[in-house]
């Protein structure tokens, strides 16, 4: 079946009139006459062989056919508009949608983001944060940076760097911690990974106390609780260099335990675009430059 040719002006006239339910207000938006809008809609109706509006004494009402057509046209024009918005200075701005565990986003990526923008000025980065539970496909992500062991179903994962955990706490509490055994007397702030404190006490050669402290789904939130003196956090110091440098938090002991690493992950089913490859290459170049590369 040969479908009728549908002029773009006629489709736009219909979509605008349908939003306003008025040829007059559509004409104002499109900067044409009311007669021109009415003519374009009539042309579209003739091409489709169906009425799209009920012409009423005071405005318009969509017919069933008009209601069926409108959502698809609205989506199409929105997508076209979004695509055209990506052109800037004669260049196409490519969109890159990245998800990152919040601790990595704040503690590592944001301080270096200006360097990425300088290296890739025509990439429109969209960054969303999560608590390590992310559905790349459902959230429309190009890639995601996660913490763990790299084993996530249906994804390719490449290690960025290890993130050893150590005790972090406010200065007042740090003064009470003369030796690692003193940590057992403090409230232990926890992540949802239950074995982290057990691993740290094992690395310190100590029997762990009952682990009963509050649980946080984000290391950033947990460390903020530690800054406010609510207890002792176990988190990667490499992600909290700024609060450490400012004296907001202290690392009283050098003892660390490694329970995971940061990984760049993407769907196995999604081909890598040049923009995704550029982001990946930039990440690993910075990691190597700073001597953080994974073994």
C-alpha positions as CSV (number, residue, x, y, z in Angstrom):
1,X,0.0,0.0,0.0
2,X,1.4,3.4,-1.0
3,X,0.9,5.8,1.9
4,X,-0.1,9.4,1.0
5,X,2.7,12.0,1.1
6,X,2.1,14.2,4.2
7,X,3.6,17.7,4.1
8,X,5.5,18.6,7.3
9,X,3.8,22.0,7.4
10,X,0.4,20.3,7.5
11,X,1.5,18.0,10.3
12,X,2.9,20.9,12.3
13,X,-0.3,22.9,11.7
14,X,-2.4,20.0,13.0
15,X,-0.2,19.4,16.1
16,X,-0.2,23.0,17.1
17,X,-3.9,23.4,16.5
18,X,-4.6,20.3,18.5
19,X,-2.6,21.6,21.5
20,X,-4.4,24.9,21.5
21,X,-7.7,23.6,20.2
22,X,-7.7,26.8,18.2
23,X,-6.6,27.7,14.7
24,X,-6.2,31.3,15.8
25,X,-3.8,30.5,18.7
26,X,-1.9,28.0,16.5
27,X,-1.5,30.8,13.8
28,X,0.0,33.1,16.5
29,X,2.5,30.4,17.6
30,X,3.5,29.6,14.0
31,X,3.6,33.2,12.9
32,X,1.2,32.6,10.0
33,X,-2.4,33.6,9.3
34,X,-5.3,31.7,10.7
35,X,-6.5,30.9,7.2
36,X,-3.1,29.4,6.4
37,X,-3.3,27.0,9.4
38,X,-6.9,26.1,8.5
39,X,-5.8,25.4,4.9
40,X,-2.9,23.2,6.0
41,X,-5.1,21.1,8.4
42,X,-7.8,20.7,5.6
43,X,-5.0,19.5,3.3
44,X,-3.9,16.9,5.8
45,X,-7.5,15.7,6.3
46,X,-7.9,15.3,2.6
47,X,-4.7,13.3,2.3
48,X,-5.7,11.1,5.2
49,X,-9.4,10.8,4.1
50,X,-10.5,11.6,7.7
51,X,-11.7,14.5,9.7
52,X,-9.3,15.4,12.6
53,X,-11.3,18.2,14.2
54,X,-14.9,19.0,15.0
55,X,-15.3,22.6,14.1
56,X,-17.3,24.2,16.9
57,X,-18.7,27.7,17.3
58,X,-16.0,28.4,19.9
59,X,-12.9,26.5,19.0
60,X,-12.1,23.0,18.0
61,X,-12.5,19.4,19.4
62,X,-10.5,16.5,18.3
63,X,-12.2,13.6,16.6
64,X,-11.2,10.0,17.4
65,X,-8.8,10.1,14.5
66,X,-7.2,13.3,15.7
67,X,-6.8,11.9,19.2
68,X,-5.1,8.8,17.7
69,X,-2.7,10.9,15.6
70,X,-1.7,13.6,18.1
71,X,0.5,11.6,20.6
72,X,2.8,10.2,17.8
73,X,3.2,13.7,16.3
74,X,4.0,15.3,19.6
75,X,6.7,12.7,20.3
76,X,8.1,13.0,16.8
77,X,8.4,16.8,17.0
78,X,9.9,16.6,20.5
79,X,12.5,14.2,19.3
80,X,13.3,16.4,16.2
81,X,13.5,19.4,18.4
82,X,15.8,17.7,20.9
83,X,18.1,16.5,18.1
84,X,18.3,20.0,16.6
85,X,19.1,21.4,20.0
86,X,22.3,19.3,20.0
87,X,23.8,21.4,17.1
88,X,26.0,24.2,18.4
89,X,28.6,26.3,16.6
90,X,28.2,24.2,13.4
91,X,29.0,21.0,15.4
92,X,26.7,18.2,16.6
93,X,26.8,17.8,20.4
94,X,26.7,14.1,21.2
95,X,24.8,13.0,24.3
96,X,26.5,10.7,26.7
97,X,24.4,9.4,29.6
98,X,26.4,8.0,32.4
99,X,25.3,6.5,35.7
100,X,27.7,6.4,38.7
101,X,27.6,5.3,42.3
102,X,27.2,8.6,44.2
103,X,30.5,8.2,46.1
104,X,32.5,7.9,42.9
105,X,30.6,10.8,41.2
106,X,31.2,13.2,44.1
107,X,34.6,12.0,45.2
108,X,36.4,11.3,41.9
109,X,34.5,12.3,38.8
110,X,33.3,15.8,39.7
111,X,36.8,17.1,40.6
112,X,38.0,16.0,37.2
113,X,35.0,16.8,35.1
114,X,36.3,20.1,33.8
115,X,39.2,18.1,32.2
116,X,36.8,15.9,30.4
117,X,34.8,18.9,29.1
118,X,38.1,20.5,27.9
119,X,39.1,17.3,26.1
120,X,35.6,16.6,24.6
121,X,33.8,20.0,24.3
122,X,31.1,18.7,22.0
123,X,29.9,15.9,24.3
124,X,26.8,16.7,26.3
125,X,27.3,14.6,29.4
126,X,24.2,13.6,31.4
127,X,25.2,12.2,34.8
128,X,22.9,10.4,37.2
129,X,23.9,8.9,40.6
130,X,22.7,5.7,42.2
131,X,23.5,3.6,45.3
132,X,25.1,0.9,43.1
133,X,21.8,-0.7,42.2
134,X,21.3,0.4,38.6
135,X,19.5,-1.0,35.5
136,X,21.5,0.3,32.6
137,X,18.8,-0.6,30.0
138,X,15.8,0.6,31.9
139,X,17.4,3.9,32.8
140,X,18.7,4.5,29.2
141,X,22.3,4.7,30.2
142,X,25.3,4.4,27.9
143,X,27.4,3.1,30.7
144,X,27.6,3.0,34.5
145,X,30.4,3.1,37.1
146,X,29.8,0.7,39.9
147,X,31.5,-0.6,43.0
148,X,31.9,-4.4,43.6
149,X,33.6,-7.5,42.1
150,X,32.7,-6.8,38.5
151,X,30.2,-9.6,38.2
152,X,27.0,-8.1,37.0
153,X,24.7,-10.2,34.7
154,X,24.5,-9.1,31.1
155,X,27.2,-6.4,31.4
156,X,30.8,-6.0,30.3
157,X,32.9,-4.7,33.2
158,X,36.4,-3.2,33.1
159,X,38.1,-2.4,36.4
160,X,39.1,1.2,36.9
161,X,40.9,0.9,40.3
162,X,40.7,-0.8,43.7
163,X,39.1,1.2,46.5
164,X,40.5,-0.1,49.8
165,X,38.4,0.8,52.9
166,X,39.8,2.4,56.0
167,X,38.4,4.0,59.2
168,X,37.3,7.6,58.8
169,X,35.9,9.7,61.6
170,X,35.6,13.2,63.1
171,X,38.6,14.7,64.8
172,X,37.0,14.4,68.3
173,X,36.6,10.7,67.8
174,X,40.0,10.3,66.2
175,X,41.6,11.7,69.4
176,X,40.1,8.8,71.3
177,X,41.4,6.1,69.0
178,X,45.0,5.5,70.2
179,X,45.1,2.0,68.8
180,X,42.9,-0.1,66.4
181,X,41.3,-1.9,69.3
182,X,39.7,1.4,70.5
183,X,37.5,1.3,67.4
184,X,35.5,-1.5,69.0
185,X,34.1,1.0,71.6
186,X,32.7,3.4,69.0
187,X,29.4,3.3,67.0
188,X,30.2,1.5,63.8
189,X,28.5,3.1,60.8
190,X,27.8,0.4,58.1
191,X,27.0,0.0,54.4
192,X,24.7,-2.6,53.1
193,X,27.7,-4.9,52.5
194,X,27.7,-6.7,55.9
195,X,31.2,-8.2,55.8
196,X,33.2,-4.9,55.5
197,X,33.8,-4.3,59.2
198,X,34.5,-8.0,59.7
199,X,37.2,-7.7,57.1
200,X,38.8,-4.6,58.6
201,X,39.0,-6.1,62.1
202,X,40.5,-9.2,60.6
203,X,43.1,-7.1,58.8
204,X,43.9,-5.4,62.2
205,X,44.3,-8.8,63.9
206,X,41.3,-8.2,66.2
207,X,38.2,-10.0,67.1
208,X,35.2,-7.9,65.9
209,X,32.6,-6.6,68.3
210,X,28.9,-7.0,67.6
211,X,28.3,-4.9,64.5
212,X,25.1,-3.0,65.3
213,X,25.5,0.5,64.0
214,X,23.2,2.2,61.5
215,X,23.2,1.1,57.9
216,X,23.6,3.6,55.0
217,X,23.1,2.9,51.3
218,X,25.8,5.4,50.3
219,X,29.3,5.8,51.5
220,X,29.0,9.6,51.0
221,X,26.0,9.6,53.4
222,X,27.8,7.4,55.8
223,X,30.9,9.6,55.9
224,X,28.7,12.7,56.3
225,X,27.3,11.0,59.4
226,X,30.9,10.4,60.6
227,X,31.7,14.1,60.0
228,X,28.8,15.0,62.3
229,X,30.2,12.8,65.0
230,X,27.6,10.0,64.8
231,X,30.3,7.2,64.7
232,X,33.1,5.7,62.8
233,X,32.8,5.0,59.0
234,X,34.6,2.4,56.9
235,X,35.0,4.0,53.5
236,X,37.6,4.5,50.7
237,X,39.8,7.5,51.6
238,X,40.6,8.0,47.9
239,X,37.0,9.2,47.5
240,X,37.2,11.6,50.4
241,X,40.4,13.5,49.7
242,X,38.7,16.9,50.0
243,X,37.1,16.5,53.4
244,X,40.4,14.9,54.6
245,X,42.4,17.8,53.3
246,X,39.9,20.3,54.9
247,X,40.2,18.5,58.3
248,X,36.5,17.6,58.3
249,X,37.4,13.9,58.6
250,X,40.5,12.0,59.7
251,X,42.0,8.6,58.9
252,X,43.5,7.5,62.3
253,X,45.0,4.2,61.1
254,X,46.7,3.1,57.9
255,X,45.0,-0.3,58.1
256,X,42.8,-1.0,55.0
257,X,40.7,-3.8,53.6
258,X,39.8,-4.3,50.0
259,X,36.2,-5.4,49.4
260,X,35.8,-4.2,45.9
261,X,36.8,-1.9,43.1
262,X,35.2,0.7,40.8
263,X,34.3,-0.7,37.4
264,X,33.1,0.9,34.1
265,X,30.2,-1.2,33.0
266,X,28.0,-1.4,29.9
267,X,25.5,-3.6,28.3
268,X,26.9,-6.5,26.3
269,X,24.1,-6.0,23.8
270,X,24.8,-2.3,23.2
271,X,27.4,-1.4,20.6
272,X,30.0,1.1,21.8
273,X,29.6,4.5,20.2
274,X,32.6,6.8,19.5
275,X,31.4,9.0,22.4
276,X,31.3,6.1,24.8
277,X,34.8,5.0,23.6
278,X,36.0,8.6,24.1
279,X,34.7,8.6,27.7
280,X,36.2,5.2,28.4
281,X,39.6,6.2,27.0
282,X,39.6,9.5,29.0
283,X,38.8,7.6,32.3
284,X,41.6,5.2,31.9
285,X,44.1,7.8,30.8
286,X,43.4,9.9,34.0
287,X,43.5,6.8,36.2
288,X,46.9,5.8,34.7
289,X,48.2,9.3,34.9
290,X,47.4,9.5,38.6
291,X,48.9,6.0,39.3
292,X,45.6,4.5,40.3
293,X,45.4,1.9,37.6
294,X,44.1,-1.5,38.6
295,X,46.5,-4.4,38.8
